[in-house]
Amino acid sequence: MRRLQMGFFNLFRKHKTFSHGIHPLEHKEMTAKLKIRRILFAPKMVIPLSQHRGVPAVALVKPGQEVVRGEPIAEAGGFVSVPMHSPVTGRVKAIDELVPTPEGPKTPAIIIETYEASTQKVLFDFPRDVNNLTPEQLVEAVKDTGMVGLGGAAFPSHVKLLPPEGKKIDTIVVNGCECEPYLTCDHRVMLEQTDKLIRGIKMVMKATGAEQAIIGVEDNKLDAVSHIREKLSADLPITCQAVETKYPQGAEKMLIASLLGKEVPSGGIPADIGVAVYNVGTLAQIGDLVPNSRGLIERVVTVSGPGVEKPGNYMVPIGTPLRFLLEQVGADLNASEVILGGPMMGMSVASLDVAITKGVSGVVVYPPQEQDLKPRTVFPCIKCGECLSACPVRLNPSMLAQLAGVREYEVMENEYHLNDCFECGCCSYVCPSNIPLTQYFRIAKAVNREAKLAESAG
């Protein structure tokens, strides 16, 4: 009956969407109308050499060396890697000092002491005419910026500009959905950095050879849709479309299905169907940095939640210690939980000494008295089927969980498409038995990865 009702409702939907998914509370009203503001520079900046997918960067500077804001301080360690740039003018205090990360293991980093008397003006830039750059030069220019996906994946952007051999990109899908609760940084970027966004889209289209671009924005941000459409000239092969507000609309496979009606094959990537997906924040930064030959040294971060006194969308230098940022916004440092990213796919931190990295789009803070009312006791699966109805990629989370319980991790991958799960958390969210399904799947994937590495090494 429920599916019949949903099917009937779909006939009258105003905007495009995908099947399944959930509607968590948005909590965006705290920051959606707040303009981007700059945060103060911390007295000490921590720049991890591994804050992106792929090989860590390699330091170019030495302890005691003076650096200026925007100067390259680390080079890419390989093809799937990006350089790092100094977020401040100051002095290198140490290199390879192990600093904590949200994931747990410590990682090498460059520690820079900020010169308090400096104006912190960007002193390392070289304006250039991007219209004269070839597609190959554009790819190299994007790599030089150190740009990664700012939606959270932190995948090197220049790699995505070069599709696998035999694949051709004909459509750029621009992700302006921002479906995670609390987060509004992309919303503000679309409103305040529209020209940079459009410039970045045109550069990526030229670099990939794409014939068209479609910007998808959830319909709880119709002001951004209207604003972008006003900026798009009729001769540009770029359109902006509203899609239904639903989680996880911003997942690339879901957005492709909503906008294009195409499905990325199981185990495949968007390039398999001629599509490349970019976050609006990523493209706005490309549109700003590449024409000036600058590096990525700051990003917009939404700081929100019931534990924040001054929530907002802040321009935060990369490498700012989380503790310093929370102090600036009046957050409770005794918070019960601090999440980097959104509450659905973000990561809860165990230490406030971690740094804001390129992939951090938001910080959500819950005060000590803010306790989750949902009981934490895990009960047996009651075969209700809620997880099947919620899963956007049509997996069987219940069966996968049962297999995880008996450690049949290879069966999960080979027969039940475990790797198609992108850990959106929909199944865990709707489970009445409080089964941590997403966590089970993360563990299973990690075990399978380690087994494959051991096999290849042996």
Buried (B, 14 or more C-beta within 10 A) or exposed (E): EEEEEEEEEEEEEEBBBBBBBBEBEBBBEBBBEBEBEEBBBBBBBBBBBBBBBBBBBBBBBEBEEEBBBBBBBBBBBEEBBBBBBBBBBBBBBBBEBEBBBBEEEEBBBBBBBBBEEBEBEBBBBEEBEBEEBEBEEBBBBBBBBBBBBBBBBBBBBBBBBBBEEEBEBEBBBBBBBBBBBBBBBBBBBBBBBBEBBBBBBBBBBBBBEBEEBBBBBBBBBEBBBEBBEEEBEEEBBBBBBBBBBBBBBBBBBBBBBBBBEBEBEEEEBBBBBBBBBBBBBBBBBBBBBBBBBBBBBBBBBBBBBBBBEEBBBBEBBBBBBBBBBBBBBEBBEEBBBBBBBBBBBBBBBEEBEBBBBBBBBBBBBBBEEBEEEEEEEEEEBEEEEBBBBBBBBEBBBBBBBBBBEEEBBBBBBEEBBBBBBBBBBBBBBBBEBEBBBBEBBEBBBEBBEEEEEEEEEE
